[in-house]
Amino acid sequence: MIQVTDPAIRQLQAMLDEQGDHSKGLRISIEHGGCAGMQYTMNFGQAQPDDEVWEHDGVKVIVAAQCRPLLDGATIDYCDNLAGTGFRIQNPNAARSCGCGTSFEPADAVAHAPPLK
């Protein structure tokens, strides 16, 4: 399961209000790339078959099916401070993350997860 902090929920609600389409959710997936080996991707979209969907205070969070093992127990936060503004993922399945927080290296426990497309 993914946790979403209150600041992240408020920011997602504001972004969905701007778009005027609350039928979409924040879809999170992982692909090969980034400076640490795997990188997060986030966009607004619809759930695909086999995706996992959670709802937090009216905001849908969608996790791509093949990424579930790599995101189990993660927390999505939104920061607006001197270090930068944006969403951050705190992932207990990451052995290390890059400085910008958009890519990570999976820990041994999940390194043998199914290949990502």
N, C-alpha and C positions, 0 to 999 in steps of 0.2 A: 504494500500500500504506500502511496505517496502522501506526505503531509504538505499542506500549503499554509504559509503564515498569513496573518491578518493583513500586513502591508501588501503581500502579493495578491490576495483576494481583492483588496480595494483597487489596486492598479488594474487587474484583469477586468473588474466590473466597469471601471472608467473606460477602458479600451473598447469593451463590448458596447457600452453606451454610445461611444463615438461612432462605431460602425453601424449601430442600430440593428444588430443581428445577434440576439441571445440564443439562437439555435446552435451556434457554433461553440466549440470549446477549445481550450489550449491543448494542442496535440504535441506531445513530446516524443521524439525518437532519437536514436543514436546512429551515427554512421562512422565509418573509418575516416580518420583525418585529424586535423588539429595537431598542435605541437606535442601532445601527450599520447597520441595514438587513436583515440576515440573522441568524437565531438558530439555535443548535444545540438539538436535542432528543435526549435519551437515555432509554431505558427498556429493561427486560428483555422480550424477546419472541422470536418465531421468525422465521427468514429468510423473506422473500417471494420469489416468482419474480424472477429477475434481480438480486437483491441479491448483494453480494459478502461472503463469509464468510472470516475468518481465525481461526485458533486459536492462542492464546498460552498455553502452560502450562495447558491444560485449560479456558481461558476463551474462548468464542466472541465475536468482535467482528463485528457485522453492519453493513454500510453500505448504506443505501437506494440503489438503482440510480441514480436521478436525481441523487444527491449526490456520486457518485464523483469527478467532476472538481473539485469544490470542496473535497474532503478528501484528495486524493492527496498523500502525503508528510507528513500531519499526525501529531502525537504526542499520545497521551492520557496524562495524568499525574494523580496524586492527591496533593493537598497537605493537610497538617494542620498549620497554623502560625498565627501571630498575624494574618496577613493574611486568613485564612479557611480553611475546610475544604471540600473537594469536588474534583470532577474538573475538570481544565483541559485545553483543547485548544489546542495550539500548532500553528497552521495557516500553512504557508508561502504559501498562496493568499490570505491576507488582507492587504489593503492597510493596514487598521487594525482594531483591536478595541476594544470598549468597556472601561471600567474593571473591570467585574465579570467579563469574560471569557466571557460567554455569547452575545455577538453580535459580528458582524464585517461589514466591507465587503469584498467580493471584489476582488482585484487585477484589473487590466485583462486579464491573460492568461486569466482564467477568467470574466470578467464576462459573456461571451457563451455560457455554459453553457446547456443546455436549461432551460426554465422549471420551477420546482418546483411541485408540486401542493399 
